[in-house]
Amino acid sequence: MNPVIESLQARNSVKLVKAPGPSEQEFTQIMQTAMRAPDHGRLRPWRFKRILPEQVDQLMDLAIKAMADEGNPYTDAKIATTRRWLDQAPVIMAVACYIDHSNERIPHQERVLATGAAVMNILNASNALGYAAYWSTGLGTYTQAVPEALGFDDLEYQFMGFVTIGTPMAEVRPKERPDYTEFYSEWSPET
């Protein structure tokens, strides 16, 4: 099998990662793959913001408060497991889609799809380099306070969550995947 196809078919989302993470050179390679995502009109709507290890506690405190303020507080157990997860992750990035109000020609939905494709390239490139990656929509993704504190005001950005990258904490076992034919058909126009 072609090694690229093999890598794509072997990819799994892996939440629990630890150091080592990608080197700066590998991180650059991973991020450059995001720039190859399909992008109608070359709007480059994706935005990524790295959260440094010394900022994890601040991010957690922010998410805990935001969730409580919006009436959906984290349990103590959820707080503890999320802190353990983030404390171990060598790379944490926030992801957002820029809303370019000056461009009415290309629908916002296409920009969101482009940003999602950029994230998928990050996940695939991480896997190809031997790392594991995970796209999370937890940590207060759907609150107003968390995205705003990260510089993603909801008038200019659609916040899309967080990506973590690192070395898997445990062996990654292959997951059983469905056959594509369950989701595929050929159009038969009525005559």
C-alpha positions, 0 to 999 in steps of 0.5 A: 500500500502507498505509505501516504494512504497507509498513514491516513488509514492508520490515523486515530484521534488520541487524547492522552499525549505526553512529551516529547512533542514535535521539535520546532522543525517538525512543528513547522512542517506540521503547521505548513501542512495546514496552509495546504488546505482547500481554500476558496478565494485564498481567504486563509481563514484559519487562525491558530494560537499556541498555549504554552505549558506555563499558561495551562493553569490560566486556561483551565481556570478561565474555562472552569469559570466560563462554564460555571458562569454559563450555568454548566459547571465542570464537576471536580472529577472533570476538572481533575482529568482535564488538568491531567490531560493538559498538563501532559500535552506538549503542544496545545493550540486554540483554533478559530475561523476568521469571519471576513465581513468584507467578503460577501462572495464566499459563504462563511460555511466555506471558510469553516470547512477550510479551517476544518480541513487545515486542522485535519492536515495538522492531525494527519501530519502529526500522525505521519511524523509519529505523533498523536493529535486530538481536536477537542471542543471542550474547555469552554469552546462554546462559551463567550469568555474563553474565545474572547480571552484568547483574542477570538472575539465572536464578532470576528471569529468562530472559535473551533476548539483546541488541538493537542499534539504529543507522544501517545501515553499508551499503545494506539490500537487500530479502531474498526472503521466502517466500509465506505460503501455504507456511506456512498451511492451513485446518483441515478437521475430520474428520466 
